[in-house]
Amino acid sequence: MNKITSSTLGKSIFLTLLLSMSFGILLAQKNINFLIATSPDSSIFKPYKPEKLNKIKDYWLKFDLQNPTQYDQTYILYTNSKWGEASLWRNNISLNATREVIGFAGSLLPLSKRSYPRSVTAFKVILEKHQTQHFLLKLKGQLSIYTPTGIELKVSTLEVFEEHDKMRYWLQAIFLGIIIIMALYNFVIFLSVQDISYLYYVISIAGVGIYFFFYYGFGIELLWQNSPQWDTYSFAFIVPITNLARIYFTKSYLHLEEQSPLLNKGLNIFSILYLFTMLLGAICYLGNFDLLDLVIDLIGFLGTSVLTMMLLCGILVARKGYSPAIYFSLANLILVLGGNLFIIRELNWLPDNSLNRYAVQFGVLAQVVLFSLGLSSRLNQAQVKVTQLELEKERERKQLLEEQSQILKQKVAEQTADLRELNVFKTKLLSIISHDLRNPLVSLDSFLNLLINHHDRLSEPERITLTQKARQSLGNLNQLLSNLLLWSRSQMNQVSFSPQNTDIQTLVESCIKLHSLDIELKNIQIETSFQLRKPIFADAEMLDFIVRNLLGNAIKFSHKGGGVKILVEENANSHRICVIDEGVGISDEQIEKLNSLGNITSTRGTAKEKGSGLGLILCKEFIEIHGGKLEISNKGETQFCCIFPINKT
């Protein structure tokens, strides 16, 4: 079901009203039958009201019962109030004479042990025609909940009593039928619209039905006949759960968190108090403690407060223009009146009568009808609001599209410029790589061709020169391929980083040996200086690559007979590795390009050596991985310095 139609809701409300009217008519009929039943077939004993009843003390009532008819009669003797245990004795002489027990009753006895299996404290008595019998009735409260303010006995014929009892079943069956119908109806709505308010409402409706099922004795008579203890304590769980559902229904239905944060906090406090009440009830039930008077008073106070609070919330939110709150307020107004009458009667502050006994059930039925209207109004309002939101979103979407169109044009222009720059960078990078890969291969091929095909024609010095050049071309090619492979791995984040304390002096000496041929060919003088107290904390492979490439560049741009310095020094917070040459020098423009690495250039060395520029790119990336930086300067000498932070641990 995707949509609740107004006709469906109308049928439901009509059915609810019809059942409510039937309930009222039957209730009125019950009162009439009761009045007829009490005269002349029934006798009413005047209430016995001592100053104070004690729950531990046994109360003995002595009375006579007469059958004035011409027939044998079966009578039901019962009390309006509930007692923990009761026993009826036949006594023909006096209080101290031998007595015959007739039967047992009481709310703390299993149903199977009661002489008349009903939830009320009742006994079945058989009298012959014109017979008068003397009886003793022993009553004991045992629990505070079963200690009434007075003792009132009633007697009725079995037929009239059972007729009244049937009426009890019919009336409550109709009431529970209405509750079940409305609970199922709202549960179906919840499944359709997935609004949590409906689920809370369903739980509250079901809780009311379960409470009155317990209250009118159907629990002990139909479900847990042998669990009188649970029947006594179950209200301490049923009522709080029901009212917790009412609280959360109110919060979600009226959107109190937005509409009235203060009232929302107030209901949260009541929720905590109800949880405490349930905990207290559980302690009493499991530990067999008699704190039921306190639990009843607390539940009564909270019940009255929550109902009043719900009414107040509805009125305040309705004043803010939220139309579903109007139905909410009307529904709760009737329920508050009926519920408070019922609660006050349960606290023995009002005498028991049909008005305050059934007022809460009339209030519940009225609430069900009005809440159905309210929920329907809320649903329709929500659907209208959704439609309005969709239209508003459509307008906002169009406006946003126009704004985004302008922003997109600007971003496209910026990205186009970036792409052009990137394409230029990529094209130049590929051209350098392809050119530098091709040149060493062509040179190597030429040198090998001369050595192989013209070996006999070449002099020994020429063969040595060609061999050295072939070896140099092969070395350049190998270095280029190594740099290219390492660069591609770095772009795919496949280069591992494992820093450790590294012996920089040994590493520098290894790099010098690696470049020994080039150093010898150019007759370069290498000078080293190490001024540090702590080892450098760095990835050894990356550091080796950095020093090797910077040293290679310094040799490449040095003149024959020139000099290269490698200085390693320690400052307060960093280690500096500087490679300095006295070669061709470097301009400020070239330094700016090298620092940005946005324009890769390949410059020939003093002996026409070729390079790709990839080595310097990787050097800078590796230094930055360490948290350091590369500084380039030209102050009479070309200086490349790597700054590494000192490990403080």
N, C-alpha and C positions, 0 to 999 in steps of 0.2 A: 504494500500500500504506500504510494508515494504522496498522496494528498488526502487529507481528511475533508470531506465535503460537508457543507452546511446541512444538507438533508440528513446525513448520517448522524450528525451531532444533534439535530432536532429530534430524531427518533429516539436517541438515547435519553435526552432530557425528558421527553414525554413519558418514556417508560419509567424513568426514575420518579417523576412526579406522581404517576399512577400508583407505583408501589408505595410511595410515601403516604399517599392518601389511604391506601389499603391498610398500611401499618397503623395510621391514626384511628381509622374506624375500628379495627380489631382491638386496639388498646382501649378505646372507649367501651367496647363490648366487654372486655375483661373486667373493667371496673364495675360494670353493671352486674355481671355474674358474681363478682366477689360480694357485692352488697346483698344480693339474693341469697348467696350461700351462707352468710353469717346469721341468717334468721329465717326459720326457727331451727334449722338443722345443726347449727354450730353454736358453740358457747365461747365467749371470750372472757378470759380471766383478767382481772384488773392487774396492771403492771406492778411488779414488786420492785421498788426503787430504794435500796438502802443508800446511806450517805456515800459510801464508796465500796466498790467491788474489788476484791483481791484476786489476782490471777492464780495464786497458789491455793487459796482456801477452797474447800468443798462447800457448795451450797445445796441444802436439802429443802425441797418444797413439798409440803403436804397438802393434798387436795382430794376432793371426791369427784367422781365422774358418774353420771346417771344416764341410763337409756330410758327415755320416757315413752318409747314407741311400743307397738304390739309385736315387733319383730326383733330377731337378733340383729345386732348392728356391728359393723367394723368401723372403728373411728381411727383417725390419724391425729395424734397429739404432737404439736410442733411449736418451735419458738421462732420468732421473727429474726432474732440475732443468732449468730453462729457461736458455738462453743467448741473447745478443744475435745473434751470427752463428756459424755452424758450417759446415764443409765436410769431405767425406769423400773421401779419395784412395786409389787402388789403388797399392800399392808392393810390388814383387817382390824388391827387392835391399836397399836401405838407406835411411836417412833422407835422404841426399843424392842418391839416384838419381832418374831421370826418373819423374815420377809422373803418373797419369791421374786427373783429378777425376771422381768419380761423381755428386756432387750437393751441393746447398746446403740449409741449414735455418737456423732461428733466429727468435726472436720479433721481431726488428727488420726482417725481410724480408717483403715482401708475399706473400700466399699463392701467387700465381701463379709466384713465383720459387723456391719450395721444391720440392725433388725429390719429397717426399711431403707432399701438401697437408693437413697437420694442425697443430693448435696446439702440439703437443709438438715437441721437437727430435728428428726421426726421419729415417732414410734407408732407402731400399729397395735391397736387395742381392740379386743373383741368383747362385747357386752351382750348378755342375754336380755330378753325383753323385760322391761321394768326393773332391771338390775342396777344397783348402785355399788360401786367399788371404791375402796380407799387406796390412794397411790402415794408413793414417795418418788420424787424426781431428784436425782443427784446431778449437779452441774459443776463443771470445772473448766476454767479458762486455759490454764497451762501456759499459754503464750499471751503476750500483751495485746496482740491483735484480736484475740477472742475473749476480751474482757469488756463487755458492753456496759453502758451506764445504768441499765435496768434490765429486769427480767419480765418478759411478757409471753404467756402461754396462750395458744389457740388450739381449738379442736374442731375437726370437720369430719363428716362422713367420708369413707374411702372413695365413693363415687364422685362426690363433689371435689375432693382434693385432687383426684387424678384428672378430672375434667379441667381444673385450673392448671394442672401440670402440663396437660396436652396443649393448653393455650400458650403456656410459656415456650414450649417447643416451637409452636407455629409462629408466634410473634418473632422470636429470635431467628428462626429459619428465614423468615421474610427479610428481616433486617440484614442477616448475613448474606442472603441472596443478592440484595442490592449492593452490598459492599463488594462481593465477588464480581458482579457484573461491571461495576465502575472501575474496580482495580484492573480487570482484564481489558476493559475498553481503553483506559489510559496507558496500560502496558503496550497495547498494540500501537497507540500513538507514539509512545517512546521508541519502539522498534522502527517506526516509520521516519520520524524526524530526528532521532538521536539527540533529543534535548534532555539533559540530566534532570531538569525540573520535574518532568513526568515520572521518572524513576523514583525520585524522592517522594513524590505524591503517592505513587502506587504503594510504596513501603508504609507510608503513614496510614493509608486506607486499610491495608492488610493488618497493620498493627492494631487499629481500632477494632476490626472484626475479631482478631484473636483475643483481645482483652475482654470483650463482652462475651465471647465464647467461654472464657475462663470465669468471668464474673458471675454468669448465670448458671454455673455448675456443670457445664457440658464437658469440661476437661476431666474432672474426677469421675463423671458418669460414663463417658464414652472413650476416653483416651488413656488416662493413667489411673485406673481404678485402684491399683495397689500402691500408689505413690502419693499419699496425702501430704507428705512433707514438701514435695515439689509443688503440689497444688497450692500450698500455703505461701510459698516463697516466689512463685513464678511471676507474680505481678511486679516484683522488684526488677525484672528484666524486660518484661513486655512493655510496660509504660515508658521507661526511659528510651528504649529503642524507637518506639513510636514517636515520641516527642523529639528525639534527635533527628528523625526523618522530617518532622514538621519544621524544625529549625533550618535544616539545610534546604528544604523546599522553599522556605521564605527567603533565604539568602539568595538562592539562584533565580527564583521566580521574579523577585523584585530588583535583582541586580544591586543588592545593598552595598557591595564593595565599592560601586561607583556612585550610587544614589545617596547613600548615607553611611560613610565609614564608621561613624560613632555607634550607630545602631548595630552595624555588622560586628563590631568588637563586643558589644553587649551580648549578642546571641552566641558569640564564641565562648564567652564566660559561662553562659548557661550550659553549653555543650560540655565544658569541663566538669561542671557540677553534676551533670547527669552521669558522666563516666564515673565520678566519685560515688554516686548513689548506687550504680551497678556494682562497683567494687565492694561497697558496704553490704549490699544484698548477697553477693557471692560469699563474703566472709561469714555472714549470718547462716547461710544455707550449708556451707561446707563445715563450719565450725560449730553448728548447732547453738549459735548465740541468739538470745532474744533481744534484738534491737529493732524489732518490727515497728514499734510505735514511732521511733525516730525516722525510720525509712519511710513510713507512710506520711508523716508530717513533712519530710523533706520533698517527697514526690508531689504531695499536694501543693506545697508552696511553689515548687518549680513549675508544676503544671499550670497553676493560676497565673504565675508571672509570665510564662512563655506565651500562653494564650493572649494575655493582655499586651505583651510585647509585639506579637504578630499583628494584632489589631492596630497598634500604634504605628508600626512600620508601614502597614498598608495605607493608613490615612495620610501619613507624611509623604509617601511616594506618590500617592494619588494627587496630592496638592501640587506636585511638580509636573503634572500633565501626563503621567503614565497611565493610560486608560485601563489596562488589565488590573491595575491595583484597586480600581473601584470595586470590581467583582470580588477581589480578594478581601477588601475591607468589609463588604456586606456579608460575605460568607463567614468571616471570623467574628463579626458582631453577634450573629445568632449562636455560633458555636461557643463564644466566650461566655455568653449569658447561661446557656445550657450546661456547659462544662463546669463553670464555677459553682452553679447550683449543685451539681452532682458531687464535686469535690468537697464542698462545704458539708453536704450531707454525709459523705464518707468519713469526714473528720468529726462527725457527731455534733456539729455545731447547729444543725437544723433537724427537725423531726423527719422521719421517713414518710414520704407520700409519693403518689404517682407522678406529681409534677416534677419534683427534683430528682426522682429516680430515673425517669425516662426523658428528661429535658435534653440531656447530652446526646441521646440517640436522635431526637428530632433535630438538634443542632448539627449533628454529623450528616444527616440526610440533606438538610438545607445546604450545608457546606459543599457536599458532593455536587449538587445541582449547580450552585453558583460558581464553584471552581471550574466545572466543566465549561460554563460560559466564559469564565475568565481565561482558561487555557486556550479555548477556541479563539477568543479575541487576541490573546497574545500570539497565537500561531498565525492568525491572519495579519496582525500588525507586523510580525516578523517577515511574512511573505511580501507585504507591501514595502517594508524597509529594504528587503533584498532587491526588489525590483528597482526601487529608487537608487540604491547603491550601485546596481548594475548600470543604470543610466548615467549616474554621476561618474562612475568609473570609465564609461565609454567616452564622456566628455573630457575627462582628465587624460584618457588614453590618447585622444586626438591632439589635445594640447601638448601632451608630452612628446608625441610623435613629431610635431612641428618643431619643438625645442630640440629634440634629439637629432632631427634632420640637420639643423644648423650646426649643432655640436659635431655631428658626424662628418659634415663637410669639412669643418676645421680640422678634425682628427685625421680625416683621409688625406688632407693636404700635408699635415705634419708627418703622418706615417709614410706618405709617398716620398717626402724628402728623406726620411730615415731609410726607406727601402733603397732609394737611389744611392745614398751614401753607403749602405751595406753592400749593395751590388758592386759599387765601385771598389770597395774594400775587398770583396770576394774575388772580383775579376782580377784585381791587381795581385792578390795573394796567389791565385791559381796561375797567373802568368809568370810570376816570379818562381813559383815551384816548378812549373813545367819547363821554364827557360833554364833554371839552375840544375834541374835534373838532366835536361838534354845536353847542356854544355859539357859537364864532366864526362858524360857517356861518349859524346863525339870526340872529346879530347883524348879520352882513354882509348877509344877505338883507333884514333890516328896514331898515337904513340905505339900501341901494340902492333899496328900494321907495319910501321916503319921498322920496329924491332924484329918482327917475324920475317917480313918479305925483303928487307934491305939490310939485314944484319951484316952481310959480308962487305957492304959498301961503306958502313959507318966505322968511324974511328972509335977507339976505346973511350975517349972523353965524351964523344957524342952519344955512345950507347949508355954511358953512366948518366948523362944529363936527361936522356929520354926516359930511362928507368926511373929516375927521381921524379920527373914530371908525371909519369904514369902513376907512380905511387901516390903523389900529391893529389891527382885527380880522383883516384880511388878513395883516398882519405876524405876529400871534400864530399864525394858522393855518399860515403858511409855516414858521415856526420849529418848531412842533409836528410838522409832517410831516417836516421835515428831521431833527429829533431821533429821531423814530420810525424813519425809514429807516436812520439811522446806527446806532441801537441794534440793529435786526434784523440788520444786517450784522455788527456786533460779536459777536452771539450765534452767528453761523455762521462766525466766524473769517475773515471776508472783508475785514477792515480791514487795509490794509498799514501797515507800520511802517518808516519810513525816516528815522532821526535824522540831523541835520546841525547845524552851527553856525547859530543863528538870531538875527537882530537883533530882540530883544524890544521895543526902544523903538518901532521902526517898526510892529511887530505890534500893540502896545497902542494906538498912535495910530489905526491902521486900525479897531480894534474900537470906539474912542470915536466915530469918524465914523459907524460903522454904527448906533450907538444915539443919534445926534445928535437925532432927532425926539423920542424919549422924554425925553432930557436937557433939551431945550428946553421941552417941555410941563410938566415938573415943576420947571423952573428949578433943576436939580441942578448944584452946583459940583464939577468933577472936578479932583483934585489928583494929580499923578504924581511919582514919585521913583525915579531909577535909580542905584544904587550898586553897580556890578560892573565887574570888570576883564576878564573873559572872556565871550564870547558863550555863550548857553545852548545846550547840545547836546541837541536835541529834534526830534521830528517836527513840522514847521511847521504842518501842517493840524490835528493833534491839539492843539497848543499854542494855535492860533488859536481852536479850538472851546472849549477850557477857559477862556481869558481872556474870550471873548465871552459865555459862559453865566454865569460868575461876576459879570461886570460887569452883565449883564442882571438877575440876581437882586438885586444891590445897588441898582440903580435902582428895581426893582419894589417893594422894601420900604423905600425912602426916602420921607420926607415932602417935600412941595413946599418948595423953597428949601433943602433939605438938602445934604449934601456926601458925596462918595465919594472915597476915596483908593486909589491903585494904587501899591504900593511894591514895587520889585524890588531885592533886595540879595544880596550874595555872602558866604557864610561859608567856613570852611576846606574843607569837603567838599561843600557844596551851594549851590544857588541857591534863593531863596525869592521867590515871587510872591504877594503878599497883596492881597486886595481887601477894603476896610474901608468900612462904611456906618454912618450915625448914625440908622438907621431904627427900626423897631418892635422890634428886638432878637430874641433867640432864647433859649428856655429850655433847661435842661440835658437835659430829657426829649427835646426835639426834636433836640438835638445827638446824643444816644445813638441815636435812630432814624436820623438822617442818616448816622452813622458805620457802622451795621450795614447800612443800606439794605434792611432786612428788611421795613420798613413804609413804603411810598411814600405820601406825603401831598401833596395839592395845596392850597396856601394862597393866598388872594387877596392881591394887593398893596395898597398904600395907595390906589391909584386903581382898586380892584376888578379889577386885572389877574389873569388866570387863568394857570395853568401845570400841567404834568403831572408834574413831578419827574424826567422822563427825562433832562433835561440834566445834573442833578447825578450821576445814576447813571453816565452816560457820562464825565463829568469824572473821577470817581474811578477808573473802569476805565482810562482813558487815562493817568492819572498813575501807576498801578501798573504799566502796561506799560513805562513809563520807569524802573521801579525806585524810584519815589518814593512819596510818601504825601500825603493831604489832611488838614490840621488845621483844626478848627472851634472857635472860642472866642467867648465873649460877656463881655467885661470893660468894660462901659459902651458898647462898640461891637461890632458883629457883624463877625467877622474870619474870612475863608476864605483859608488859606495853602496854596499848592502847593509842596512841597519836591522839587527835582530834584537827583540826585547829579551832581557835576561830572565831566566826562569827563577821565580822567587821561592819555589818550594824546595 
